Amino acid sequence: MTQSSNDIIQNSSPLLYDKIAQELNDEMNCLGYIDDLYPVCSIGEEEDQTYPEVYQNDGTKVNLRVMPDSTKSLSFFIVEGDLQEIDEDDLIIPMAYVVWMNLTKVDPARKYDYTEEVIRKVYNVIKDYGGYDISVNINSPLEGFTMLEGNTVNMRPYSAFKVSFNKNMRVCL
């Protein structure tokens, strides 16, 4: 059974990286490129292999495996390091946004590799949101997820990229 981001329940009052992911997913949805927009994923493990997984957020212990599906595109966030304290009220949150897509399904009318156009639009959304120290990884965007590394998930017509960034956030608890 294929599970989608529609199976994830939105957090009614997200904090920190969950807030960033939820707000950015709203912005990324407007681009129209990505079918399943997942929130922050963690690393799941099975038989010495790792994969991205996301908590269903419904009060259960259910985590959903986030895996490429040739029929639709997907994206998810990861936290790329420790939160850094600027002062007692502000943090730097290092995150990344990972996108995987089948170029022939996202926009069948385009008969060329338009990954660069999608990267530019995603980059601009993150920048406009206040992300900084933005970098793009097209060579190993699924690094750290051994079930996906070295696979054909990034061979045309499939495409994947990771946009890493920092975001400052005021902590008002």
Contacts in CASP RR format, 6 or more apart in sequence:
PFRMAT RR
TARGET T0000
AUTHOR 0000-0000-0000
METHOD contacts of the structure
MODEL  1
MTQSSNDIIQNSSPLLYDKIAQELNDEMNCLGYIDDLYPVCSIGEEEDQT
YPEVYQNDGTKVNLRVMPDSTKSLSFFIVEGDLQEIDEDDLIIPMAYVVW
MNLTKVDPARKYDYTEEVIRKVYNVIKDYGGYDISVNINSPLEGFTMLEG
NTVNMRPYSAFKVSFNKNMRVCL
2 69 0 8 1.000
3 64 0 8 1.000
3 65 0 8 1.000
4 35 0 8 1.000
4 36 0 8 1.000
4 72 0 8 1.000
5 36 0 8 1.000
5 37 0 8 1.000
5 38 0 8 1.000
5 39 0 8 1.000
5 74 0 8 1.000
6 36 0 8 1.000
7 56 0 8 1.000
7 64 0 8 1.000
8 38 0 8 1.000
8 39 0 8 1.000
8 54 0 8 1.000
8 55 0 8 1.000
8 56 0 8 1.000
8 57 0 8 1.000
8 64 0 8 1.000
9 56 0 8 1.000
9 57 0 8 1.000
9 58 0 8 1.000
10 22 0 8 1.000
10 57 0 8 1.000
11 18 0 8 1.000
11 22 0 8 1.000
11 39 0 8 1.000
11 57 0 8 1.000
14 21 0 8 1.000
14 22 0 8 1.000
15 173 0 8 1.000
16 83 0 8 1.000
16 91 0 8 1.000
16 93 0 8 1.000
16 169 0 8 1.000
16 171 0 8 1.000
17 40 0 8 1.000
17 77 0 8 1.000
17 79 0 8 1.000
17 83 0 8 1.000
17 93 0 8 1.000
17 95 0 8 1.000
18 39 0 8 1.000
18 40 0 8 1.000
19 169 0 8 1.000
20 77 0 8 1.000
20 93 0 8 1.000
20 95 0 8 1.000
20 129 0 8 1.000
20 167 0 8 1.000
20 169 0 8 1.000
21 39 0 8 1.000
21 40 0 8 1.000
21 77 0 8 1.000
21 95 0 8 1.000
22 39 0 8 1.000
23 129 0 8 1.000
24 77 0 8 1.000
24 97 0 8 1.000
24 125 0 8 1.000
24 126 0 8 1.000
24 129 0 8 1.000
25 37 0 8 1.000
25 39 0 8 1.000
25 75 0 8 1.000
27 125 0 8 1.000
27 128 0 8 1.000
27 129 0 8 1.000
28 34 0 8 1.000
28 37 0 8 1.000
28 75 0 8 1.000
28 97 0 8 1.000
28 122 0 8 1.000
28 125 0 8 1.000
29 37 0 8 1.000
31 118 0 8 1.000
31 121 0 8 1.000
31 122 0 8 1.000
31 125 0 8 1.000
33 73 0 8 1.000
33 99 0 8 1.000
33 101 0 8 1.000
33 106 0 8 1.000
33 107 0 8 1.000
33 118 0 8 1.000
33 121 0 8 1.000
34 73 0 8 1.000
34 74 0 8 1.000
34 75 0 8 1.000
34 99 0 8 1.000
34 101 0 8 1.000
35 72 0 8 1.000
35 73 0 8 1.000
35 74 0 8 1.000
36 72 0 8 1.000
36 73 0 8 1.000
36 74 0 8 1.000
36 75 0 8 1.000
37 74 0 8 1.000
37 75 0 8 1.000
38 52 0 8 1.000
38 54 0 8 1.000
38 66 0 8 1.000
38 74 0 8 1.000
38 75 0 8 1.000
38 76 0 8 1.000
38 77 0 8 1.000
39 54 0 8 1.000
39 57 0 8 1.000
39 76 0 8 1.000
39 77 0 8 1.000
40 54 0 8 1.000
40 76 0 8 1.000
40 77 0 8 1.000
40 78 0 8 1.000
40 79 0 8 1.000
40 95 0 8 1.000
41 52 0 8 1.000
41 53 0 8 1.000
41 54 0 8 1.000
41 66 0 8 1.000
41 76 0 8 1.000
41 77 0 8 1.000
41 78 0 8 1.000
42 52 0 8 1.000
42 53 0 8 1.000
42 54 0 8 1.000
42 55 0 8 1.000
42 63 0 8 1.000
43 50 0 8 1.000
43 51 0 8 1.000
43 52 0 8 1.000
43 53 0 8 1.000
43 144 0 8 1.000
43 145 0 8 1.000
44 50 0 8 1.000
44 51 0 8 1.000
44 52 0 8 1.000
44 53 0 8 1.000
44 63 0 8 1.000
44 65 0 8 1.000
45 51 0 8 1.000
46 147 0 8 1.000
48 146 0 8 1.000
49 146 0 8 1.000
49 147 0 8 1.000
50 144 0 8 1.000
50 145 0 8 1.000
50 146 0 8 1.000
50 147 0 8 1.000
51 65 0 8 1.000
51 66 0 8 1.000
51 67 0 8 1.000
51 145 0 8 1.000
51 146 0 8 1.000
51 147 0 8 1.000
51 148 0 8 1.000
52 65 0 8 1.000
52 66 0 8 1.000
52 67 0 8 1.000
52 76 0 8 1.000
52 78 0 8 1.000
52 98 0 8 1.000
52 145 0 8 1.000
52 148 0 8 1.000
53 63 0 8 1.000
53 64 0 8 1.000
53 65 0 8 1.000
53 66 0 8 1.000
54 63 0 8 1.000
54 64 0 8 1.000
54 66 0 8 1.000
54 76 0 8 1.000
55 62 0 8 1.000
55 63 0 8 1.000
55 64 0 8 1.000
56 62 0 8 1.000
56 63 0 8 1.000
56 64 0 8 1.000
66 74 0 8 1.000
66 76 0 8 1.000
67 147 0 8 1.000
67 148 0 8 1.000
68 74 0 8 1.000
68 100 0 8 1.000
68 148 0 8 1.000
68 153 0 8 1.000
68 158 0 8 1.000
68 160 0 8 1.000
70 102 0 8 1.000
70 105 0 8 1.000
70 158 0 8 1.000
71 102 0 8 1.000
71 105 0 8 1.000
72 102 0 8 1.000
72 105 0 8 1.000
73 99 0 8 1.000
73 100 0 8 1.000
73 101 0 8 1.000
73 102 0 8 1.000
73 105 0 8 1.000
73 106 0 8 1.000
74 99 0 8 1.000
74 100 0 8 1.000
74 101 0 8 1.000
75 97 0 8 1.000
75 98 0 8 1.000
75 99 0 8 1.000
75 100 0 8 1.000
76 97 0 8 1.000
76 98 0 8 1.000
77 95 0 8 1.000
77 96 0 8 1.000
77 97 0 8 1.000
77 98 0 8 1.000
78 95 0 8 1.000
78 96 0 8 1.000
78 98 0 8 1.000
79 93 0 8 1.000
79 94 0 8 1.000
79 95 0 8 1.000
80 94 0 8 1.000
80 95 0 8 1.000
80 96 0 8 1.000
80 164 0 8 1.000
81 94 0 8 1.000
82 94 0 8 1.000
83 91 0 8 1.000
83 92 0 8 1.000
83 93 0 8 1.000
83 94 0 8 1.000
84 91 0 8 1.000
84 92 0 8 1.000
84 94 0 8 1.000
85 91 0 8 1.000
85 92 0 8 1.000
86 92 0 8 1.000
86 168 0 8 1.000
89 170 0 8 1.000
89 171 0 8 1.000
89 172 0 8 1.000
90 168 0 8 1.000
90 169 0 8 1.000
90 170 0 8 1.000
90 171 0 8 1.000
91 168 0 8 1.000
91 169 0 8 1.000
91 171 0 8 1.000
92 166 0 8 1.000
92 167 0 8 1.000
92 168 0 8 1.000
93 166 0 8 1.000
93 167 0 8 1.000
93 168 0 8 1.000
93 169 0 8 1.000
94 164 0 8 1.000
94 165 0 8 1.000
94 166 0 8 1.000
95 164 0 8 1.000
95 165 0 8 1.000
95 166 0 8 1.000
95 167 0 8 1.000
96 162 0 8 1.000
96 163 0 8 1.000
96 164 0 8 1.000
96 165 0 8 1.000
97 122 0 8 1.000
97 126 0 8 1.000
97 162 0 8 1.000
97 163 0 8 1.000
97 165 0 8 1.000
98 141 0 8 1.000
98 142 0 8 1.000
98 160 0 8 1.000
98 161 0 8 1.000
98 162 0 8 1.000
99 118 0 8 1.000
99 122 0 8 1.000
99 141 0 8 1.000
99 160 0 8 1.000
99 161 0 8 1.000
99 162 0 8 1.000
99 163 0 8 1.000
100 141 0 8 1.000
100 142 0 8 1.000
100 153 0 8 1.000
100 158 0 8 1.000
100 159 0 8 1.000
100 160 0 8 1.000
101 118 0 8 1.000
101 158 0 8 1.000
101 159 0 8 1.000
101 160 0 8 1.000
102 157 0 8 1.000
102 158 0 8 1.000
103 110 0 8 1.000
103 113 0 8 1.000
103 114 0 8 1.000
103 115 0 8 1.000
103 156 0 8 1.000
103 157 0 8 1.000
103 158 0 8 1.000
103 159 0 8 1.000
104 157 0 8 1.000
106 118 0 8 1.000
107 114 0 8 1.000
113 156 0 8 1.000
113 159 0 8 1.000
115 138 0 8 1.000
115 159 0 8 1.000
115 161 0 8 1.000
118 159 0 8 1.000
118 161 0 8 1.000
119 136 0 8 1.000
119 138 0 8 1.000
119 161 0 8 1.000
119 163 0 8 1.000
122 161 0 8 1.000
122 163 0 8 1.000
123 134 0 8 1.000
123 136 0 8 1.000
123 163 0 8 1.000
126 134 0 8 1.000
126 163 0 8 1.000
126 165 0 8 1.000
127 134 0 8 1.000
129 167 0 8 1.000
130 167 0 8 1.000
130 168 0 8 1.000
131 165 0 8 1.000
131 166 0 8 1.000
131 167 0 8 1.000
132 165 0 8 1.000
132 166 0 8 1.000
132 167 0 8 1.000
133 164 0 8 1.000
133 165 0 8 1.000
133 166 0 8 1.000
134 163 0 8 1.000
134 164 0 8 1.000
134 165 0 8 1.000
135 163 0 8 1.000
135 164 0 8 1.000
135 165 0 8 1.000
136 161 0 8 1.000
136 162 0 8 1.000
136 163 0 8 1.000
136 164 0 8 1.000
137 143 0 8 1.000
137 161 0 8 1.000
137 162 0 8 1.000
137 163 0 8 1.000
137 164 0 8 1.000
138 160 0 8 1.000
138 161 0 8 1.000
140 149 0 8 1.000
141 154 0 8 1.000
141 160 0 8 1.000
141 161 0 8 1.000
141 162 0 8 1.000
142 148 0 8 1.000
142 149 0 8 1.000
142 151 0 8 1.000
142 153 0 8 1.000
142 154 0 8 1.000
142 160 0 8 1.000
142 162 0 8 1.000
143 149 0 8 1.000
143 162 0 8 1.000
152 158 0 8 1.000
153 160 0 8 1.000
154 160 0 8 1.000
END
